[in-house]
Amino acid sequence: MIKLGTKSIWSEYEAGQQYKNGIGDKGIHDQSRINERFFVGDQWHGVNAGNEKPLTRRNIIKRIGEYKMATIGSAPIAVNYSAEGVSDTLDVGARDEVRRQLLEGNTPVGKPNDAEVSVVMSALTDYFKITAERLKYDDKKDQLLRNAYISGTGILYTYWDSSIRTGLYADEGRTTAIKGDIACEVLDIENVVFGDPNNEDVESQPYIIIARRLDVEAVRREAEKYGQVTEYIVPDDANEYYQNAGDRGEQEPSDSRRVTVITKLYKKYDKDGNATVWGKTVTEKAVIRPEWNLLIHRYPIAKFVWERRRSCAYGDSEITYQIPNQIALNQAHSISVWAMQNTGMPKTIINGDLVPDGITNDPAEVVKIYGNAEDMVSAIRYVAPPNYGAAFIDFTDAFARNVLADSGANDMALGNFRPDNAMAIVQAREAAIAPMQMYQNRFYSANEDVARIWADFWITMYGKRSIKVNDDGIARYMVFDAERYKDLVIVAKIDVGAATLWSEAVSISNLGNLLSAQLITFTEYLERIPKGLIPDVTGLINSRKQQQEQEAKPDISPDNISNEEVLEYIKNNRPEIYERLMALSPEEQQKALAMMREENLNTTGQNIQFGEGDGI
């Protein structure tokens, strides 16, 4: 039995934070702060070396991280939806008829058949792209990757925002606006607690707790919306159980009026074992939103871990184990710079009795010395720096290269080589990024989870509304009755395309070879060339198609059109003249048709004009 009291939820949250604080040498919270500092370049934090010694840095951690994140997240991702147990019908006519009905705003009668489900899954595939653009999903993916690289775990949280305006209306008079849609937020793992920290699987968690620091007035308004008492909703301080992620979030403004709000998500099961996600939102002393049913069947949490640790729901960051290498490199590099400075600008020693006024670095300065010739020799001297071997500089460079190579960011991966041809580029790059495949698979799996979560919200929360789809390049709205599809088991598959400069170069080369061999047309070439390379490529394609249509039209002349064809045309297009023709005798009819054919058929065959003076 799940306890829903405020104290129970808060105790579960504190226990989860204590567990995370015990992971590793410093805990997830403190280690993530250190990792972020090293990633951005603040690698001498807290070190007081005085003003003499330069504190240089050669940030290999960021170099490695940016390469790996770009390799994992650069390829464009497309989602394709399908329904388990439903065939993708090959009856094009049935699909077109269903699509026409839905685009016209008419819901088919009866239970959805295979053709309808196939059309709806295709529409949801289009709608995923449109929703991703609305939510700036590409930005969310970048943030997810960065969080995972720094702290070991990235979390994308999807929730229902009832305040979102959709621009849709429930009635033809456009008086009842439809509000509410999904929203996304990337969460810091420091403020997410898994109920079973030894279980990697999100869906089998007994509960998941999400913590936030929110403005008190906003929280009170939220509580009032659900009829809750607000007098116990007061500002509190971030403590050992709630810590904003990163150094910059460690201290809040002195006049900050924030309160820690936690939301607990958990599942309830019916007698058949079917699960539904429920939630409750509280502060330490007050209930903000009582228990409510989210109606969805999956936790709205997508997780991507950088390094998997067995029997642990939280991932690990490779930065943690690169920090000693970075420190050693920074120290060696700083020593090198210090030694060169002392060699080029050695320390100066003066005899204060002989040079009472001191000296400066001005090369034109005249120094007064009081004494004899021997005193002049000993008045000013330079301290000879210790010998500094060039091998030490070579060592620091070799050390940096070895760390990069051991991390997978070798010269081939980073593009620091001169290939012989385009194929050499592809082969070298593919060999270099092969070890990244496991990271990519986990990242794509997280994106598939996002797609399934969104579909879960659509079929449970949308009701009957129109969704935007792409109909032959034109944005149109299709009626979507979520109630008809609530029992479908929707599957999301990720299709990954190439999006690198190397892959574009290979694509252009291959397309050019196909065009030269006349295996594709110029229009097909333009339709497949990477976007952005040719200005107004769409206009060029349309112009080319119009030209092809003109060339494909037959050269129609009066000599190759029969009277029967003219009569058929008149029957279909000019019924009033057709009736008059039918009233004539066969001889008169043939004569009239011949006159029409000779005098009124234009040479392009695009139009036939008939008037009162056509012999009728």
Buried (B, 14 or more C-beta within 10 A) or exposed (E): EBEBEBEEBBEBBBBBBEBBBEBBEBBBBBBBBBBBBBBBEEBBEEEEEEEEEBBBBBBBBBBBBBBBBEBBBEBEBEBBBBBEEBEEBEEEEBBEBBBEBBBEEEBBEEEBBBBBBBBBBBBBBBBBBBBBEBBEBEEBBBBBBBBBBBBBBBBBBBBBEEEEEBEBBEEEEEEEEBEBBBBBBBBBBBBBBBBBBEBBEBEEBEBBBBBBBBEBEEBBEBBEEEEBEBEEBBBBEBEEBBBBBBBEBEEBEEEEBBBBBBBBBBBEEEEEEEBBBBBBBBBBBBBBBBBEEBBBBBBBBBBBBBBEBEEBBBBBBBBBEBBEBBBEBBBBBBBBEBBBBBEEEEEEEBBEEBBEEEBEEEEEEEBEBEBEEEBBEEBBEEEEBEEBEEEEBEEBBEBBBEBBEEBBBBEBBBBEEEBEEBEEBBEBBEEBBEEBEEBBEBBBEBBBBBBBBBBBBBBBBBEEBBBBBBBEEEEBBBBBBBEBBEEBEBBBEBEEEBEBEBBBBBBBEEBEEBBEEEEBEEBBBBBEBBEEEEEEBEEBBEEBEEEEEEEEEEEBEBEEBEBEBBBEBBBEEBEEBBEBBEEBEEEEBEBBBBBBBEBBBEEEBEEBEBEEEBBB
